[in-house]
Amino acid sequence: MIYALIAGAAVGLLLERLGVPGGLILGSMLGAATVTVIGSGARPGLPAPLVTVTYLVLGTSIGVTVTREVLAQLRTVAAGATISAVVFIVFGLVLAAGLRWLGLAPDGIVLATSPGALSVMSAAGAELGVGAQVAVFHTVRVVLVMFSLPLLLRIAGP
């Protein structure tokens, strides 16, 4: 476990330093996964208290971004955000069903194809025992979006 933490921190900090979008979380996942894969084959995991603290810090870090100013803007974006969320949820369910039909659906496919932040959806998946599968789907999504973002912004604007 200690090697996974060290590798995760090292690769996460390296990617952040190199300016890779989402470098901290993507790098830490890559570093820890590398150690786990090339290690003894045992599934190290993290101690439950550390996982609990991590989720509490993650939830708090998201929660503190909700300010009075953000709530004041809610009125102007609520309808668009709701429509967008419903469309993404429906699309995720249709995509999950299609992947199941094609035989390409891992466990946790509904969480994997649902909209949401990589960290939040992976945590939800981990609580249901499908964290790795969900994390892979969302990691691929985030990486593709981040690397295609400059082109997308050039085409469609902010």
Residue, then its C-alpha position, 0 to 999 in steps of 0.5 A: m500500500i505504501y508503494a502505491l501511495i508513493a507512486g500515486a503521489a509522484v506521478g500525480l505531482l509530475l503530471e500536475r507539474l507538466g500541466v496535464p489537465g487533471g494531472l493530480i487525479l489521473g497521475s495518482m491513479l496511473g501511479a498506484a495502478t502501475v504499482t498494483v499491476i507490477g507488484s505481487g498481484a495482491r490487491p493492496g487497497l487502502p485502509a478503510p479509515l483513509v478511504t473514509v477521510t478521503y471521501l470526506v475531504l473530496g465531498t467537502s472540497i466540492g461543497v465549499t465551491v457552492t457559494r452565495e454567488v453560485l446560488a445567485q446564478l442558479r436561477t439563470v442556469a437552472a433550466g439549462a442545467t436540468i435539461s442537460a442533466v436529463v439528456f445526459i442521463v437518458f443518453g447514459l442509460v441508452l448507451a449502457a443498454g447498447l453496450r450490454w446488447l453488444g456484450l461490452a458492458p462491464d459490471g457497473i455500466v450504468l454508473a460508468t455511462s452516467p454523467g458525473a465527475l470522475s472522482v464522485m462516480s468512482a467513489a460511488g462505484a467503489e461503494l458498490g464494488v465496481g469502482a475500477q470499472v467505473a473509474v476506467f470509463h470516466t478516466v477515458r472520458v475525462v482524458l478524451v474531453m481534456f485533450s480534445l477541448p482546445l479543438l472543441l472550443r475552437i470549433a464551438g466556442p466557450 
